[in-house]
Amino acid sequence: MRVLVGCEESQAVTIAFRERGHEAYSCDIQDCSGGHPEWHIQGDVRDLLGEYFDLVIFHPVCKYIANSGVRWLHERPERYRNMISACEFFNLRHKFNSPRVATENPIPHKYAVKFIGQYDQIFQPWHFGHKKMKATCLWLKNLHPLVFTDIVGPPPKDKKERRNWQDVWMCSPGPEREKQRSKFYTGIANAMAEQWG
């Protein structure tokens, strides 16, 4: 299959599909960090809307859509305008030239849901072999929900132990924080490649 992984610099999903023989490409405005620039299209994913792919997996930026940042909508008026733009970008999922599209994001807040619609599936990394907590949602077009592959949870109740599962949430502030918090887990990437490939 010919696969596009939009807004992916880590190449986790691209590599998972490549390992299974598919012609997969990551696309992002940033350089790739996955070690395979030959599989990376550096540029705006909107430039590829007319190009045919058998499958598109889309990771739009969640900064203004995610429920974790909803409080800022009320404290910073410009954030609402940014949210509208982010929702418009998110809804490119309807414009890809592909019969099958999966769009991935964290849990959206209710204001974004009005524009992007409700997700089709929600899961955690611990459903796919990672002792981590990071609720992940999928909006699916002509794809079945992912089947869990390696359940290693639920997380422990002990607060100290639980913190180890929350490193995404507890990530220190700084210039790399957004990139660190958006890294995709290989267990989920492998499930996508196995089940949708």
N, C-alpha and C positions, 0 to 999 in steps of 0.2 A: 504494500500500500504506500501511497504518497501521503505523508503526514506533516502538518504544520503545527508547531507548538508556539503559539503567539505570546509575546511578553515573557519569554523565558531566557534568562542569561545563564542560569546554573546548568542548563542542558540535562537535568536529571531525567526528564521524560523523553527527551530526544534520544539520549543514550540507551534508555530501556527499549525503545522501539528499534533502534539501530542494531542492538544486540540480538534482536529477533528477526533480522533480515529486511526490515522496512526502510524505505527511503524517507527518513525523517529529518526535518530542519527546525532548528530553533530560530526565533526572530525577536530582536529586542533593539532598542536604540543604544543600549550599552554593549560594550565588548562582552563576549561570553567568558565565563569562568570555568566551564566544564572541560576545557582542554581540547576542544575540537572546532576550531574556527572554520574548518572546511565544511562543517555542517551548519554554520551559523549565518543567518542573513541579518546583517546589522543595518537597521533602518526602522521606519515606521510600518507597523503591521497593516495599516490602512492602505499601503501601496500594493498589498497582496490580495485585496478583497476580490479582484476579478480573476485571480489565478486559481485553477482547479486543484483541490486536494481531496483525497478519499476520506480524510478525517482531520478535523481541526480541534486542538485542545488549547483553550484560550485562558490565560491568567491575567486579566486586567488588573490594574492597580486598585487596591482596596482602600486607600487612605481616607477617602471621603465617603465611602459606602459602608464600611464595617461598623458594626454595632459598638465596638470598643471605643470609637471616637465620636459617638453621637453627642456627647455633652458639649463638644466644641461648636456644634451647629447653633447653639443658643448663646454662646459666649463670643463668637466671632462671626459677624454677619456675612463676611466674604466666603465663608465655608459653605454656605448654602448654594451660592453660585458655582463654586468648585464642585459641589456634589452633583449638580445638574449636568455639568460637563463630564464628570466621571461616569454618570449613568448613561449618557449618550455614547461614550466610548465603550462601556460595558455592553451596550445593545448592538455593537457591531456584530455580536454573535449571530444576529439575524441576517447579516449581509455577506457572510463568507460563502464562497462558491464551493460548498461542500454538502453532501447529503447528511453527514454526521458531525455534530459539534458538541463538545463538552466545555462548559465555562466554569472555572473554579474560583472561589472566593471564600473568605470567612463569613460568619453570620452577618447579614446586612441589617441595618436599622430600618425601622418602619417607614421612614421618609424615602429611603432608597427603594424599598420594595414596591412602592407605588409606581416607580418608573421601570424597574427591572423585572418585577414579578417574583413569585416565590420559588425557592429552590426545589429540586426534585429529590435530592439526597443529602444527608448530613452524616459525617463520621469523624472519628478521631484517628490520629496516627497509631494509637495502640491497637486499632483494629487490623493493622497491617505490619505488626512486628516491631514498632518503635515505642519505647516507654516514655511517651511524650503526650502532652495535652495541647491540642490546637484544633478547635472545631473547624472542619472544612466542609463547604457546601458545593454541590454540583448542580448546574442547570443543564439539562440533557436534551439533545435533539437526535432522535432515532438511535439512541444508545440505551442499554439497560443499566440500572444502577450497579455499582461495583459490588462484588461479593467479597466479604472480609476473608483475608487469607491467613492471618496469624494473630489471633487475639491474645495480647499479653497484658490486658487490663481486666478490670478497671483500676484506676490509680489508687495508691494506698491512701488511707485516711490520715495517717501520721503526717503532721504539718511539715516536719523537716524532710522526710522522704518525698513528700508530694512536691516540694519545691524543685526537686531534681527533674520532675516531669513537666515543670512549668518554665523551663528556661527561655522559651519564646516570649512568654508573657513578662518574665522578669528581666529581659534583656536590658543592659545598661544603656542610658541615653548616649548619643554620639552620632557622628556622621554615617556610620555603617549600620546603625540600628535597623533602619527600614529594610535594608538588603538582608540582614541576618534574620529578621522576623519573617521574611517572605520566602526563605529557602524551602524547597519542596522535598518531601521525604521519599527516599528510593523505594521503600516498600509500596507506597501508593503508586509511584511511577511504574513499577514492575507489574502491579495489578492491572493498571490501565493497558499496558502493552500486551500482557497475557490475555486479558479478557476482551479487549476491543480490537486487538490486532489479529 
